[in-house]
Amino acid sequence: MPVHTMPEICPSSGYDENAIKHAHLPRSIWAARVVWGRWDASNLRIMIDVEQCSGCCVGPHGWTVTSNDRDGLGIPGLMKTLRRSHCLELDGRSVWFDECSHQRIALGDYGDFSDGHFKRYGNVLEHMQDMQSLGFDPTDPAYRPVVSRASGYHSALNRMQNQNDLVATFHNEERHLELYQPVGLSLPNNRHFTLLLKALSTRLADKHLVIRVIQCSQVYAVDRMGERKDLGGSALDGGRCSLEPSTYTPLCTIASPQVWRRGPACVLRREQFKGIRLALTDNCVW
């Protein structure tokens, strides 16, 4: 495969800009896909993947722009997170979440995301049962969620005796949440899970993935002074989104894995592929 100079990406144009290209392998329907981006001098990521090309690229010499995010915690592969509104610290690192109190969401769920709503279709871990022949072992501890200690942003929470159990999120518009005994659960950032996402890339093309959730035993809305807002004296409605009756899942992080994305169709290339398929069909002897 010929080597081409990677384009310059100016950090001032946006920290989440990456470059992506396809390089077709000669006399085949396969292509090498290269994604790269630099957020700062010490943070360079490159992803090289080989996939069957369906005609969705602009040619072997063309670079296009894609986007992925840095994250406070490691994530399995390049991803673009969506709708980040609440901030917490997990194991001392700032991580952004979105509120999901009115939906039933679990770690590893995948589906469509539009207009602020996530439509669940399944869970990536459910597919492992029928993928054991490919070397994926559902009992392998490498696929277990990563558990993190959650700590909060707000400083006006001194009214409880045990402050270690009470955490408040930071919200850009001061719609903070108060969480009691919160725990962070994240998808593991390792080779095993990255290969699982790759193996699911065909059947889950253009889907979104829940990569992180916060679980707690109680959740309330609070003002900027840490005082609970009047919600009838109870936790947020619809927040109990866990199988455990005393557990709420009020926050999650939804992302678009780069390995699941498919670009818009290149009309000329699809017509070329259509001609090849017709020629092969005409030459077949039945």
C-alpha positions in Angstrom: 0.0 0.0 0.0 1.5 3.4 -1.0 2.5 5.8 1.8 1.0 9.3 1.6 1.7 12.3 3.8 -0.9 12.8 6.6 -2.7 16.1 6.6 -2.0 18.8 9.1 -4.7 19.2 11.7 -4.6 22.5 13.5 -5.5 22.2 17.2 -7.2 25.6 17.2 -9.8 24.3 14.7 -11.2 21.9 17.3 -9.6 19.3 19.6 -11.9 16.5 18.2 -10.9 16.7 14.6 -9.4 13.6 13.0 -8.5 12.6 9.5 -9.7 9.5 7.8 -8.9 7.8 4.5 -9.4 4.5 2.7 -6.7 2.9 0.7 -8.0 0.1 -1.6 -6.0 -3.1 -1.7 -5.2 -4.0 -5.4 -7.6 -6.4 -7.2 -9.8 -6.9 -4.1 -13.0 -5.5 -2.5 -11.0 -4.8 0.7 -9.6 -1.5 1.9 -7.3 -0.3 4.6 -8.9 2.4 6.7 -6.6 4.8 8.5 -7.8 7.2 11.2 -5.5 9.6 13.0 -5.6 12.7 15.1 -3.4 14.7 17.5 -4.9 16.6 20.4 -1.6 17.8 21.9 2.1 17.0 21.7 1.8 13.9 23.8 -1.6 12.5 22.6 -1.5 11.0 19.2 -3.8 8.2 18.2 -3.8 6.1 15.0 -6.2 3.4 14.1 -5.6 1.1 11.1 -8.4 -1.2 10.1 -9.0 -3.6 7.2 -12.6 -3.9 6.0 -14.8 -4.7 3.0 -15.5 -1.6 1.1 -19.1 -1.1 -0.1 -18.3 2.1 -2.0 -18.6 4.6 0.7 -15.3 6.3 0.3 -13.9 9.0 -2.1 -10.8 7.1 -3.3 -7.4 6.0 -2.1 -5.8 9.4 -2.2 -8.5 11.5 -0.5 -8.6 12.5 3.2 -11.8 13.4 4.9 -12.5 14.8 8.4 -14.0 12.8 11.1 -14.3 13.5 14.8 -13.4 11.7 18.1 -13.0 12.9 21.6 -10.5 12.8 24.3 -11.8 11.4 27.5 -10.9 11.5 31.2 -11.0 7.8 31.3 -9.8 5.3 28.7 -12.3 4.2 26.1 -12.1 1.1 23.9 -11.1 2.7 20.6 -11.7 6.0 18.9 -15.2 7.4 19.7 -17.2 10.6 19.5 -19.3 11.3 22.7 -22.7 13.0 22.5 -24.7 15.6 24.6 -22.3 16.1 27.5 -24.1 18.1 30.2 -23.1 16.8 33.6 -19.6 16.5 35.0 -18.3 14.2 37.7 -14.9 12.9 38.7 -14.2 9.2 38.3 -11.0 8.0 40.1 -9.9 11.7 40.1 -10.5 12.4 36.4 -13.2 14.7 35.0 -15.8 12.8 32.9 -18.9 14.2 31.2 -22.3 12.5 31.2 -25.8 13.1 30.0 -29.0 12.7 32.0 -30.9 9.5 31.3 -33.3 9.5 34.2 -36.4 8.8 32.0 -35.0 5.9 30.0 -34.0 2.4 30.8 -30.3 2.3 29.9 -27.6 -0.2 30.8 -23.9 -0.3 30.2 -23.1 -1.7 26.8 -26.5 -0.9 25.2 -26.5 0.0 21.6 -29.1 1.7 19.4 -30.0 4.9 17.5 -29.6 8.3 19.0 -31.6 11.3 17.6 -33.3 14.4 19.0 -31.8 13.7 22.5 -33.4 10.3 22.7 -31.7 6.9 22.7 -33.6 4.0 21.2 -32.2 0.8 22.5 -31.9 -2.3 20.2 -29.7 -4.6 22.3 -26.5 -5.0 24.3 -23.1 -5.8 22.9 -22.5 -8.4 25.7 -25.6 -10.3 24.6 -23.9 -11.1 21.3 -20.9 -12.8 22.9 -22.9 -16.0 23.5 -23.1 -16.7 19.7 -19.6 -15.4 19.0 -17.7 -18.0 21.1 -16.6 -19.7 17.9 -14.7 -16.5 17.0 -12.8 -16.7 20.3 -14.9 -14.4 22.5 -15.4 -16.0 25.9 -18.3 -14.4 27.9 -16.7 -15.6 31.2 -13.4 -13.8 30.5 -12.8 -11.1 33.1 -11.4 -8.9 30.4 -15.0 -8.0 29.4 -16.2 -7.1 32.9 -17.1 -3.4 33.6 -14.6 -1.1 35.2 -15.8 0.2 38.6 -14.7 3.7 39.5 -15.1 5.9 42.6 -17.2 8.9 41.9 -16.6 12.3 43.5 -18.4 15.6 42.9 -17.8 19.1 41.9 -20.0 21.1 44.3 -18.6 22.6 47.5 -21.9 23.5 49.2 -22.7 20.0 50.4 -21.7 20.2 54.0 -25.1 19.4 55.5 -24.7 15.6 55.6 -22.6 13.9 58.2 -21.1 11.5 55.8 -20.0 13.6 52.9 -18.3 10.6 51.2 -21.8 9.2 50.4 -23.1 12.4 48.8 -21.9 13.7 45.4 -23.2 16.6 43.3 -22.7 16.9 39.5 -21.6 20.1 37.8 -24.0 21.3 35.1 -23.3 24.2 32.6 -26.8 25.7 33.3 -26.7 25.0 37.0 -29.2 22.1 36.8 -27.0 20.0 39.2 -27.9 16.6 40.5 -27.2 15.2 43.9 -26.3 11.5 44.0 -26.2 9.3 47.0 -23.6 6.6 47.0 -22.7 6.9 43.3 -20.6 4.3 41.5 -19.2 4.7 37.9 -19.3 1.7 35.5 -17.4 1.9 32.3 -16.6 -0.5 29.4 -13.1 -1.9 29.7 -10.4 -0.2 27.6 -8.4 -3.2 26.4 -7.6 -5.2 23.3 -10.3 -7.8 24.0 -13.2 -5.3 24.1 -11.8 -3.3 21.1 -11.8 -6.5 19.0 -15.4 -7.3 20.1 -16.5 -3.9 18.9 -14.7 -4.5 15.6 -16.3 -7.9 15.2 -19.7 -6.3 15.6 -19.0 -3.4 13.2 -21.0 -4.9 10.3 -24.2 -5.7 12.1 -24.1 -2.6 14.2 -23.1 -0.1 11.5 -23.9 3.5 12.4 -25.3 2.6 15.9 -24.4 4.3 19.1 -23.1 2.7 22.3 -23.5 3.4 26.0 -19.9 3.4 27.2 -20.4 4.6 30.8 -23.1 4.9 33.4 -23.5 6.2 37.0 -25.5 4.2 39.4 -26.7 5.4 42.9 -29.3 4.7 45.5 -30.9 8.1 45.4 -30.9 11.1 43.0 -32.2 14.7 43.5 -32.0 17.9 41.6 -30.2 20.7 43.6 -29.6 24.4 43.1 -26.2 26.0 43.1 -26.1 26.2 46.8 -26.7 22.4 47.1 -30.3 22.7 48.3 -32.7 20.2 47.0 -35.4 21.5 44.6 -39.0 20.8 45.3 -39.7 17.5 43.6 -42.3 16.2 46.0 -39.7 14.9 48.4 -38.7 12.0 46.2 -36.0 11.1 43.7 -36.3 12.0 40.0 -39.2 10.2 38.3 -38.1 7.5 36.0 -34.6 7.3 37.3 -34.9 3.7 38.5 -33.4 2.2 35.4 -31.5 -0.8 36.9 -32.6 -4.3 37.6 -31.9 -3.7 41.3 -35.0 -2.2 43.0 -32.9 0.2 45.1 -30.5 1.4 42.3 -31.0 4.4 40.0 -29.1 5.0 36.7 -29.5 8.8 36.3 -26.4 9.5 34.1 -24.8 7.8 31.1 -22.3 8.6 28.3 -23.3 7.7 24.8 -20.8 7.5 22.0 -20.4 6.8 18.3 -17.6 4.3 17.8 -15.4 5.1 14.9 -15.2 1.5 13.9 -19.0 1.4 13.5 -19.3 4.5 11.3 -20.0 4.3 7.6 -19.6 7.4 5.4 -22.0 8.6 2.8 -22.1 6.7 -0.5 -19.8 7.7 -3.3 -22.1 7.4 -6.3 -19.3 6.9 -8.9 -17.7 4.1 -6.9 -21.0 2.4 -6.2 -21.7 2.3 -9.9 -18.3 0.8 -10.5 -18.9 -1.9 -8.0 -22.4 -2.5 -9.5 -20.8 -3.0 -12.9 -18.3 -5.5 -11.5 -21.0 -7.5 -9.8 -23.1 -7.6 -13.0 -20.1 -8.7 -15.0 -19.3 -11.5 -12.6 -23.0 -12.6 -12.6 -23.1 -12.7 -16.5 -19.9 -14.8 -16.5 -21.1 -17.4 -14.0 -21.8 -20.8 -15.3 -24.7 -22.4 -13.5 
